[in-house]
């Protein structure tokens, strides 16, 4: 079970196994959604992972 929270164009996208499942205006809302989903899931022996990807920032 793999979750990603991705910053893109001012939004925070939650993906589960590569598929977008939610979109939020704030990072904390996206992380709360992942936490809720993990709390409801039966993780079992396979485990779970979470990655956070930030949009590249321009210097200057």
C-alpha positions as CSV (number, residue, x, y, z in Angstrom):
1,X,0.0,0.0,0.0
2,X,1.7,3.2,-1.2
3,X,0.5,6.7,-0.7
4,X,2.0,9.9,-2.1
5,X,1.2,13.5,-1.3
6,X,2.3,15.7,-4.3
7,X,2.4,19.5,-4.5
8,X,1.4,20.6,-7.9
9,X,0.1,23.9,-9.2
10,X,-0.9,25.2,-5.8
11,X,-2.7,22.0,-4.8
12,X,-1.8,18.9,-2.8
13,X,-2.8,15.7,-4.5
14,X,-3.2,12.4,-2.6
15,X,-2.4,9.3,-4.7
16,X,-2.9,5.7,-3.7
17,X,-0.9,3.2,-5.7
18,X,-0.4,5.8,-8.5
19,X,-4.0,6.8,-8.8
20,X,-5.3,10.3,-7.6
21,X,-7.9,9.8,-4.9
22,X,-8.1,13.3,-3.4
23,X,-7.0,16.9,-3.9
24,X,-6.7,19.7,-1.3
25,X,-5.6,23.3,-1.1
26,X,-3.4,22.7,2.0
27,X,-0.7,20.1,2.7
28,X,-2.0,19.4,6.2
29,X,-5.5,18.5,4.8
30,X,-3.8,16.0,2.4
31,X,-1.8,14.4,5.2
32,X,-4.9,14.1,7.4
33,X,-6.7,12.3,4.5
34,X,-3.8,9.8,4.2
35,X,-3.9,9.3,8.0
36,X,-7.7,8.7,7.9
37,X,-7.3,6.2,5.0
38,X,-4.5,4.3,6.7
39,X,-6.5,4.2,9.9
40,X,-9.4,2.5,8.1
41,X,-7.2,0.1,6.0
42,X,-6.2,-3.4,6.9
43,X,-2.5,-3.0,6.3
44,X,-1.5,-6.5,7.5
45,X,1.9,-7.8,6.7
46,X,2.4,-5.8,3.5
47,X,2.9,-2.5,5.4
48,X,2.3,1.0,4.0
49,X,4.5,3.8,2.7
50,X,4.1,7.5,2.4
51,X,6.1,9.8,0.2
52,X,5.8,13.6,0.0
53,X,6.9,15.4,-3.2
54,X,7.3,19.2,-3.3
55,X,7.1,21.3,-6.3
56,X,10.4,22.7,-7.4
57,X,11.1,26.2,-6.2
58,X,12.8,28.9,-8.3
59,X,15.6,30.8,-6.7
60,X,15.6,34.5,-6.5
